[in-house]
Amino acid sequence: MHPNTARQFIIADDHPLFRGALRQSIQHNYPSATIFEASDMQSLQQCVAEHPECDLLLLDLHMPGAHGFSGLIFLNGQYPQLPVMVVSANEKPEIMRRAIDYGACGFLPKSAPVDQIADALQLSLAGEIWLPPAVAECHEGGNADSDESGVVNVIATLTPQQFRVATMLAEGLLNKQIAYEMQVTEATVKAHLTALFRKLNVNSRTQAVLALGSLDVEAPGQFAPPARPGSKPLN
């Protein structure tokens, strides 16, 4: 693939500094690329809906409006044709492997050097799965248990509104708070919750939160943005 081939990317991350650094890395490798940005799940859903033909989505694992792997799973369910590469400061090998198991086309650590970012982009655009070399050598899929797999299947079938309700439920919001955030009535929220409980095969908010919690990922610590092309990595 020639680097001047026109490509479309979406960068989804709530850190402006990291979005800017990643944008520069993409532009360095693909000068003709069109790049869109989103800072939370709501703006990302709108962006993907407007640009479903995008070649690659770079998704922060801890996007506001998502819960653990739920954003990745939901997007794969809504847009199965869209390659999604997870980007995260959480660099535990088991997290990387789970991301692949849940449909990601790769996992790019936020500490990755410039040459690794270039390799990750190239292989992902070629339809291959990219992981850091040390993790790729020992990747084994199929680690999710049956209960977790059931939650994954549910998340993949939720409507955008149901997904927002599920996320806010997992965050501990009450019905009236969810209704306020979504600008709908409490009756509408209750209807979404009823549908969610039925899909999850649970009978209470507590059971639903526990089920959704199986997709949680430990929040990462501080990270350094990727080095700009031609510069030294940040320490």
Backbone bond lengths (Angstrom), bond angles and torsions (degrees), N, CA, C in turn:
res aa  C-N    CA-C-N  psi(-1)  N-CA   C-N-CA  omega(-1)  CA-C   N-CA-C  phi
1 M - - - 1.469 - - 1.519 109.49 -
2 H 1.278 116.42 125.20 1.469 121.21 -179.43 1.520 109.53 -75.09
3 P 1.344 118.54 137.28 1.467 121.03 -176.62 1.518 114.07 -63.11
4 N 1.339 117.19 -18.51 1.461 119.11 -179.86 1.526 112.86 -88.18
5 T 1.346 116.50 -1.48 1.454 119.25 176.53 1.517 109.68 -60.70
6 A 1.335 116.29 130.07 1.461 120.31 -177.92 1.522 109.89 -66.30
7 R 1.310 116.21 125.58 1.456 122.09 179.44 1.523 109.59 -130.42
8 Q 1.330 115.88 159.25 1.456 120.98 175.57 1.529 109.01 -121.41
9 F 1.322 115.37 129.12 1.456 122.07 179.90 1.529 109.51 -123.54
10 I 1.332 115.25 151.05 1.462 121.47 168.93 1.527 107.26 -121.18
11 I 1.329 116.17 127.19 1.464 121.60 175.12 1.520 107.37 -106.24
12 A 1.325 116.74 116.79 1.462 121.62 -177.97 1.527 109.22 -115.51
13 D 1.319 116.22 103.89 1.465 122.05 -177.91 1.519 108.16 -158.64
14 D 1.325 117.51 142.63 1.461 119.46 -178.31 1.522 112.54 -88.08
15 H 1.329 118.73 0.08 1.462 121.54 177.62 1.533 109.69 -100.01
16 P 1.328 118.87 108.35 1.468 121.27 -179.25 1.519 112.97 -56.94
17 L 1.335 116.94 -36.79 1.460 120.43 -179.22 1.522 110.94 -62.72
18 F 1.322 116.10 -43.52 1.460 118.90 -179.43 1.526 110.69 -71.22
19 R 1.327 117.67 -39.53 1.470 119.31 177.15 1.521 110.23 -57.45
20 G 1.338 116.24 -43.54 1.458 120.21 -179.02 1.513 112.29 -64.10
21 A 1.347 116.71 -42.10 1.457 120.53 179.84 1.526 111.13 -66.56
22 L 1.331 116.37 -40.35 1.458 119.77 179.62 1.527 110.66 -69.14
23 R 1.323 116.36 -37.25 1.464 120.46 176.41 1.532 110.21 -59.01
24 Q 1.320 116.85 -43.86 1.462 120.26 179.72 1.520 111.23 -63.76
25 S 1.317 117.20 -38.99 1.461 120.54 177.73 1.530 110.87 -63.05
26 I 1.325 116.60 -43.03 1.461 120.06 178.82 1.524 110.69 -64.47
27 Q 1.327 116.58 -46.08 1.458 120.58 -178.79 1.524 111.55 -63.51
28 H 1.333 116.70 -32.59 1.463 120.29 178.40 1.526 110.71 -65.40
29 N 1.330 117.08 -39.34 1.463 121.71 -178.19 1.521 113.34 -88.10
30 Y 1.337 116.86 -27.27 1.466 121.67 -178.29 1.525 108.74 -134.80
31 P 1.325 117.02 79.26 1.471 121.29 -174.16 1.527 114.40 -57.65
32 S 1.340 116.93 -27.16 1.468 120.03 -177.69 1.523 113.03 -93.24
33 A 1.327 116.82 5.79 1.464 120.32 -174.90 1.524 112.11 -69.47
34 T 1.333 114.89 147.79 1.459 122.52 170.01 1.524 106.92 -101.67
35 I 1.322 116.19 128.57 1.463 120.49 -174.21 1.522 110.19 -122.91
36 F 1.320 115.83 126.84 1.459 122.45 175.63 1.532 108.30 -109.23
37 E 1.327 116.56 154.48 1.457 120.31 -178.15 1.528 110.95 -130.47
38 A 1.326 115.08 148.81 1.465 121.59 175.67 1.521 107.97 -141.75
39 S 1.333 116.37 145.16 1.462 120.78 -176.08 1.527 113.54 -111.11
40 D 1.339 117.86 -6.92 1.464 121.33 176.43 1.521 108.45 -156.30
41 M 1.335 116.26 172.63 1.460 119.56 -175.10 1.515 112.59 -64.62
42 Q 1.336 117.44 -35.41 1.454 119.30 -178.43 1.528 110.89 -64.72
43 S 1.332 116.52 -46.52 1.471 118.95 178.80 1.523 110.72 -70.05
44 L 1.329 117.47 -30.16 1.462 120.62 177.88 1.526 110.95 -67.65
45 Q 1.324 117.21 -42.52 1.462 119.75 178.30 1.523 110.88 -59.78
46 Q 1.326 116.95 -41.05 1.455 120.56 178.12 1.522 110.90 -65.42
47 C 1.333 115.94 -41.38 1.461 121.16 -178.93 1.531 111.04 -64.02
48 V 1.323 116.84 -45.04 1.461 120.64 -179.84 1.525 110.78 -67.08
49 A 1.338 116.88 -38.17 1.459 120.34 178.05 1.531 111.31 -62.52
50 E 1.338 116.05 -34.69 1.463 120.62 -179.74 1.525 112.42 -81.64
51 H 1.334 117.31 -22.04 1.466 120.87 -177.47 1.526 110.27 -134.52
52 P 1.332 117.79 60.34 1.472 120.45 -177.24 1.526 113.02 -67.54
53 E 1.333 116.74 -15.42 1.464 120.32 -179.21 1.527 112.17 -86.71
54 C 1.319 117.09 6.53 1.466 122.01 -178.04 1.533 110.85 -55.14
55 D 1.328 116.28 143.28 1.461 121.06 -176.32 1.525 113.32 -79.30
56 L 1.344 117.58 -30.29 1.462 119.92 -177.13 1.517 110.62 -160.41
57 L 1.331 115.29 133.16 1.462 122.11 174.49 1.519 108.44 -107.78
58 L 1.319 116.50 125.47 1.463 122.59 176.00 1.526 106.96 -101.18
59 L 1.325 117.08 109.01 1.463 123.14 -167.94 1.520 112.14 -112.68
60 D 1.329 115.82 119.60 1.463 120.55 172.81 1.526 108.39 -66.21
61 L 1.322 115.93 133.37 1.456 120.15 -177.32 1.521 112.66 -68.52
62 H 1.337 116.94 -20.60 1.464 120.66 -177.07 1.529 110.66 -115.73
63 M 1.324 115.99 50.57 1.462 121.35 178.95 1.523 111.12 -71.82
64 P 1.329 117.88 135.17 1.470 119.60 172.57 1.530 109.78 -58.10
65 G 1.323 115.57 134.18 1.459 119.49 -178.59 1.509 112.91 96.26
66 A 1.334 116.78 2.34 1.469 121.69 175.02 1.522 107.58 -131.15
67 H 1.323 115.09 169.56 1.456 120.09 -176.10 1.518 107.60 -136.76
68 G 1.343 117.19 106.04 1.452 119.96 -178.82 1.526 111.41 60.37
69 F 1.320 115.08 -127.26 1.461 120.22 -178.39 1.524 113.21 -82.88
70 S 1.332 117.80 1.20 1.464 119.66 -172.97 1.527 112.79 -61.81
71 G 1.342 117.26 -36.33 1.469 119.32 179.96 1.513 111.90 -63.71
72 L 1.332 116.52 -45.13 1.462 121.38 177.71 1.522 110.91 -60.48
73 I 1.322 116.43 -47.01 1.463 120.88 -177.51 1.528 110.98 -64.45
74 F 1.324 116.30 -44.23 1.460 121.02 179.97 1.530 110.83 -61.26
75 L 1.331 117.18 -46.63 1.463 120.74 -179.00 1.521 111.50 -64.65
76 N 1.331 117.60 -37.79 1.461 119.75 176.71 1.520 111.12 -64.01
77 G 1.343 115.84 -35.73 1.458 119.08 178.04 1.511 112.87 -69.86
78 Q 1.338 116.60 -38.38 1.459 121.97 -178.19 1.529 112.22 -78.82
79 Y 1.344 116.65 -38.35 1.466 121.37 -174.79 1.532 109.59 -132.87
80 P 1.329 117.71 71.88 1.469 120.58 -176.03 1.524 113.96 -62.57
81 Q 1.328 116.70 -19.12 1.464 119.64 -179.09 1.525 112.72 -84.26
82 L 1.335 117.67 -9.28 1.463 122.00 -175.47 1.531 111.24 -91.86
83 P 1.338 118.95 116.27 1.466 120.22 176.34 1.532 110.28 -68.42
84 V 1.316 116.18 131.57 1.463 121.69 -179.15 1.528 109.37 -121.23
85 M 1.321 116.09 119.58 1.462 120.78 173.84 1.523 108.33 -103.54
86 V 1.319 116.37 123.94 1.460 121.01 178.11 1.524 109.14 -77.44
87 V 1.326 115.53 137.07 1.459 122.49 176.74 1.525 106.82 -123.61
88 S 1.338 116.78 126.95 1.458 117.98 -175.84 1.525 111.37 -156.93
89 A 1.334 114.59 153.19 1.456 120.56 172.03 1.526 110.80 -84.75
90 N 1.326 116.86 -8.48 1.458 120.94 174.27 1.527 107.34 -82.74
91 E 1.313 116.86 108.92 1.460 121.03 -170.70 1.527 113.01 -111.51
92 K 1.325 116.88 25.79 1.456 119.85 177.18 1.532 109.31 -71.74
93 P 1.332 117.46 131.32 1.470 120.03 -178.31 1.517 113.85 -54.05
94 E 1.347 117.44 -38.07 1.461 118.78 -178.52 1.526 111.80 -66.44
95 I 1.339 116.96 -31.29 1.461 120.82 176.75 1.528 109.83 -68.69
96 M 1.324 115.83 -42.07 1.461 120.00 178.48 1.525 110.93 -61.41
97 R 1.328 116.13 -43.10 1.468 119.70 -179.01 1.529 111.30 -66.79
98 R 1.323 116.41 -39.39 1.467 119.05 178.10 1.518 111.00 -62.82
99 A 1.331 117.07 -38.34 1.463 120.47 178.59 1.521 110.61 -59.26
100 I 1.329 116.99 -42.36 1.461 120.55 178.18 1.528 110.13 -66.36
101 D 1.332 116.33 -42.15 1.465 120.28 178.66 1.525 111.38 -59.43
102 Y 1.324 116.73 -31.79 1.457 120.99 -178.43 1.527 113.08 -90.21
103 G 1.321 117.19 8.47 1.459 119.65 171.08 1.508 117.36 109.92
104 A 1.339 118.68 0.63 1.463 119.76 178.43 1.528 109.84 -69.20
105 C 1.328 116.63 148.25 1.459 120.66 177.60 1.524 110.81 -89.15
106 G 1.317 116.91 0.15 1.452 121.14 178.85 1.511 111.12 173.81
107 F 1.314 115.17 171.77 1.466 121.58 178.06 1.519 107.26 -138.75
108 L 1.336 115.66 115.51 1.462 121.65 -177.34 1.527 109.36 -108.15
109 P 1.332 118.62 111.76 1.462 120.18 176.36 1.527 110.65 -64.74
110 K 1.316 117.04 144.50 1.461 119.76 179.79 1.523 112.22 -68.95
111 S 1.321 116.58 -13.26 1.459 120.07 177.46 1.533 112.00 -92.03
112 A 1.323 117.40 3.19 1.464 120.83 -174.89 1.527 111.28 -61.08
113 P 1.336 117.30 136.28 1.466 120.12 176.10 1.520 111.00 -71.55
114 V 1.308 116.03 167.12 1.461 122.08 -174.06 1.524 112.10 -57.51
115 D 1.335 117.81 -41.85 1.463 119.30 -176.79 1.529 111.54 -67.31
116 Q 1.336 117.34 -32.67 1.465 119.89 176.42 1.519 111.32 -69.80
117 I 1.321 117.12 -37.54 1.466 120.08 177.15 1.520 109.64 -61.03
118 A 1.321 117.35 -43.07 1.464 121.69 179.14 1.525 110.51 -61.48
119 D 1.340 117.23 -44.32 1.466 121.06 179.13 1.526 110.89 -63.61
120 A 1.339 115.65 -42.63 1.461 120.18 -178.49 1.522 110.91 -62.23
121 L 1.317 116.71 -44.65 1.463 120.72 179.76 1.528 110.72 -63.38
122 Q 1.315 116.49 -46.20 1.462 120.68 -176.37 1.529 111.73 -62.78
123 L 1.322 116.92 -47.26 1.459 119.99 -178.34 1.528 111.94 -68.03
124 S 1.335 116.56 -39.05 1.467 119.96 179.34 1.522 110.96 -64.31
125 L 1.315 116.98 -41.45 1.457 120.85 178.71 1.527 111.86 -68.41
126 A 1.328 115.85 -22.44 1.467 120.54 177.78 1.529 111.76 -86.76
127 G 1.340 116.39 2.09 1.452 120.27 177.49 1.511 114.89 87.97
128 E 1.321 117.48 12.91 1.458 121.29 179.62 1.530 110.59 -102.89
129 I 1.324 115.84 162.53 1.465 121.76 178.03 1.523 108.91 -92.19
130 W 1.349 116.54 131.85 1.460 119.95 179.84 1.520 110.42 -117.63
131 L 1.313 114.99 131.15 1.458 123.48 171.19 1.523 107.75 -134.39
132 P 1.324 118.16 156.40 1.461 118.93 172.99 1.526 109.33 -51.36
133 P 1.326 118.11 139.55 1.469 121.38 -173.31 1.522 115.18 -47.58
134 A 1.330 118.28 -45.24 1.466 120.69 -176.94 1.523 111.60 -64.68
135 V 1.339 116.96 -32.96 1.461 121.19 -179.64 1.522 110.46 -80.93
136 A 1.324 116.73 -37.75 1.459 121.24 -178.04 1.520 111.62 -61.69
137 E 1.327 117.17 -32.68 1.456 121.46 -176.90 1.523 112.89 -65.63
138 C 1.332 116.32 -27.33 1.464 119.00 -176.06 1.518 112.54 -121.31
139 H 1.349 117.60 21.34 1.464 119.30 -178.66 1.521 111.12 -70.22
140 E 1.316 115.40 130.33 1.453 121.65 173.28 1.514 107.70 -133.39
141 G 1.316 116.86 129.25 1.462 121.00 -176.91 1.518 112.25 -91.09
142 G 1.326 114.71 -175.71 1.446 121.39 174.59 1.515 115.16 73.02
143 N 1.327 117.81 36.65 1.459 120.28 -177.11 1.530 113.89 -93.84
144 A 1.321 118.32 -9.93 1.466 120.83 -176.41 1.522 110.34 -72.76
145 D 1.358 116.71 137.68 1.452 118.89 176.65 1.526 109.41 -79.45
146 S 1.336 116.05 174.67 1.465 119.94 -173.21 1.524 112.11 -65.68
147 D 1.350 117.30 -38.77 1.456 120.07 179.34 1.525 110.53 -63.82
148 E 1.328 116.14 -45.02 1.457 120.05 179.99 1.522 110.53 -64.89
149 S 1.330 117.28 -40.33 1.463 120.76 178.59 1.520 110.82 -61.43
150 G 1.348 116.28 -35.84 1.453 119.58 177.76 1.512 111.98 -63.78
151 V 1.350 117.38 -41.59 1.460 121.69 177.99 1.530 109.95 -64.87
152 V 1.319 116.41 -40.82 1.468 120.78 178.11 1.527 110.18 -58.19
153 N 1.319 116.32 -45.99 1.469 120.02 -179.27 1.522 111.38 -63.23
154 V 1.321 117.10 -35.61 1.465 121.12 178.70 1.521 110.75 -67.23
155 I 1.332 117.22 -50.06 1.462 121.62 -178.72 1.520 110.71 -56.45
156 A 1.325 116.17 -38.22 1.466 120.63 -177.68 1.523 112.40 -67.38
157 T 1.344 117.26 -18.98 1.469 119.81 -177.52 1.529 113.10 -104.30
158 L 1.341 118.01 -0.31 1.464 119.89 -177.64 1.528 111.15 -71.19
159 T 1.322 115.32 149.33 1.458 120.01 171.21 1.525 107.79 -77.47
160 P 1.337 118.26 163.71 1.465 119.55 178.09 1.525 113.08 -55.07
161 Q 1.336 117.46 -39.96 1.460 120.17 179.45 1.522 111.47 -67.80
162 Q 1.316 116.95 -42.50 1.460 120.37 178.45 1.521 110.86 -63.52
163 F 1.332 116.65 -36.26 1.462 120.43 179.01 1.521 110.57 -64.99
164 R 1.329 117.70 -42.03 1.467 120.49 178.08 1.517 110.61 -62.86
165 V 1.326 117.10 -41.82 1.458 120.83 178.71 1.530 109.78 -63.07
166 A 1.327 117.28 -44.11 1.463 121.25 -179.58 1.528 110.76 -61.42
167 T 1.321 116.75 -42.24 1.463 120.72 -179.43 1.520 111.26 -64.17
168 M 1.335 116.77 -46.07 1.460 119.98 -179.29 1.525 111.77 -69.99
169 L 1.325 116.90 -31.63 1.460 120.56 174.43 1.523 109.57 -62.74
170 A 1.330 116.89 -44.40 1.463 121.61 179.70 1.528 111.50 -64.58
171 E 1.324 116.39 -26.13 1.460 120.79 178.96 1.524 112.49 -83.93
172 G 1.332 116.67 -3.71 1.459 120.77 175.70 1.516 115.51 92.80
173 L 1.339 118.55 11.00 1.458 120.54 -179.37 1.526 111.02 -73.90
174 L 1.320 115.30 145.31 1.451 121.81 176.00 1.524 109.86 -80.74
175 N 1.338 116.00 165.27 1.464 120.26 -178.83 1.524 112.22 -55.32
176 K 1.342 116.61 -43.48 1.456 119.02 -177.58 1.529 111.28 -67.99
177 Q 1.331 116.43 -31.93 1.464 119.65 177.35 1.529 110.93 -71.08
178 I 1.322 115.97 -40.08 1.468 119.94 176.50 1.515 110.37 -63.31
179 A 1.330 116.11 -42.52 1.461 120.59 179.54 1.526 110.75 -61.33
180 Y 1.322 116.62 -40.47 1.473 120.90 179.13 1.524 110.73 -64.73
181 E 1.336 116.30 -45.76 1.465 120.19 -178.43 1.525 111.52 -64.31
182 M 1.317 116.94 -36.69 1.459 120.83 -176.92 1.525 112.87 -91.62
183 Q 1.330 115.41 -7.66 1.469 121.22 -178.64 1.531 111.26 58.55
184 V 1.337 114.30 46.96 1.463 121.35 176.27 1.526 107.31 -131.09
185 T 1.333 116.35 175.85 1.459 120.22 178.43 1.530 110.31 -82.36
186 E 1.335 115.21 159.52 1.460 119.15 176.49 1.527 110.81 -63.01
187 A 1.331 116.78 -30.96 1.465 120.06 177.90 1.532 110.62 -62.67
188 T 1.326 115.93 -38.15 1.467 119.87 177.72 1.521 110.62 -65.86
189 V 1.319 116.34 -41.11 1.467 120.50 177.84 1.524 110.24 -61.73
190 K 1.342 116.14 -44.35 1.460 119.83 179.88 1.522 110.95 -61.75
191 A 1.332 117.06 -36.38 1.464 120.58 178.66 1.526 110.61 -65.58
192 H 1.334 115.74 -41.28 1.466 119.76 178.05 1.531 110.30 -65.32
193 L 1.331 117.07 -40.63 1.457 120.89 179.59 1.530 110.99 -64.93
194 T 1.319 116.59 -40.16 1.462 120.22 178.19 1.522 110.66 -60.06
195 A 1.338 116.05 -43.71 1.460 120.41 178.25 1.523 110.93 -65.38
196 L 1.328 116.27 -39.77 1.467 120.78 179.74 1.525 110.91 -65.15
197 F 1.339 116.86 -46.15 1.464 120.84 179.91 1.529 110.11 -60.54
198 R 1.324 116.03 -41.11 1.465 119.65 -179.18 1.532 110.40 -63.42
199 K 1.328 116.90 -43.64 1.463 120.39 -179.29 1.527 111.77 -66.82
200 L 1.342 115.63 -37.13 1.465 119.98 179.46 1.527 112.38 -80.61
201 N 1.325 116.06 -11.09 1.472 122.33 -177.37 1.527 110.86 60.95
202 V 1.336 115.58 47.69 1.461 121.75 177.45 1.525 108.66 -126.74
203 N 1.341 115.18 168.26 1.461 119.70 -175.74 1.526 114.11 -119.52
204 S 1.334 117.87 -1.70 1.455 119.24 -176.14 1.523 111.03 -148.89
205 R 1.328 114.27 164.83 1.462 120.33 176.80 1.536 110.77 -61.13
206 T 1.326 115.76 -41.63 1.461 119.89 -178.76 1.520 111.46 -60.96
207 Q 1.328 116.63 -44.71 1.463 120.45 178.86 1.523 111.01 -64.26
208 A 1.326 116.70 -38.23 1.465 120.56 179.33 1.525 111.15 -65.22
209 V 1.351 115.50 -43.29 1.472 120.09 179.78 1.524 110.56 -63.76
210 L 1.329 116.88 -40.22 1.466 120.10 178.21 1.524 111.17 -64.19
211 A 1.323 116.25 -40.10 1.465 119.96 179.18 1.527 110.72 -65.15
212 L 1.321 116.20 -46.27 1.464 120.40 179.87 1.524 111.01 -65.56
213 G 1.339 115.59 -29.49 1.457 120.36 -179.17 1.517 113.66 -65.22
214 S 1.326 117.71 -16.25 1.468 120.16 178.80 1.523 111.58 -66.91
215 L 1.339 116.70 -14.91 1.457 121.09 179.90 1.521 112.10 -99.01
216 D 1.329 117.24 4.05 1.459 120.53 -178.57 1.529 111.87 -64.26
217 V 1.310 114.60 153.39 1.461 121.94 175.25 1.517 107.33 -133.95
218 E 1.299 116.50 134.36 1.459 121.03 179.32 1.526 110.13 -58.86
219 A 1.335 116.02 132.64 1.462 120.11 179.30 1.516 110.11 -64.56
220 P 1.349 117.31 136.09 1.457 120.02 -179.34 1.517 111.65 -75.96
221 G 1.321 115.70 166.94 1.454 120.44 174.97 1.505 110.00 -83.27
222 Q 1.318 116.19 -158.45 1.448 120.92 179.77 1.519 110.14 -69.18
223 F 1.313 116.55 150.91 1.444 121.17 179.06 1.518 109.46 -134.71
224 A 1.320 115.17 158.24 1.456 121.28 173.38 1.511 108.28 -103.75
225 P 1.333 118.84 135.01 1.461 120.50 178.61 1.512 110.20 -64.77
226 P 1.344 117.70 156.14 1.456 119.98 -179.61 1.513 110.94 -61.77
227 A 1.328 115.68 147.63 1.460 119.92 179.34 1.521 109.89 -66.00
228 R 1.307 116.87 144.51 1.452 120.38 176.68 1.526 109.45 -70.69
229 P 1.331 116.75 147.37 1.455 119.37 179.78 1.537 110.92 -53.49
230 G 1.347 115.21 129.65 1.455 119.26 178.64 1.508 114.37 89.20
231 S 1.347 117.09 -2.96 1.467 120.29 -179.59 1.516 109.44 -112.39
232 K 1.329 116.20 169.00 1.448 121.28 178.25 1.526 109.51 -81.84
233 P 1.364 118.08 144.48 1.466 120.60 177.32 1.524 110.64 -58.17
234 L 1.320 115.22 149.18 1.460 120.16 177.57 1.519 109.62 -77.47
235 N 1.315 116.70 142.59 1.460 120.60 178.34 1.524 109.94 -94.69
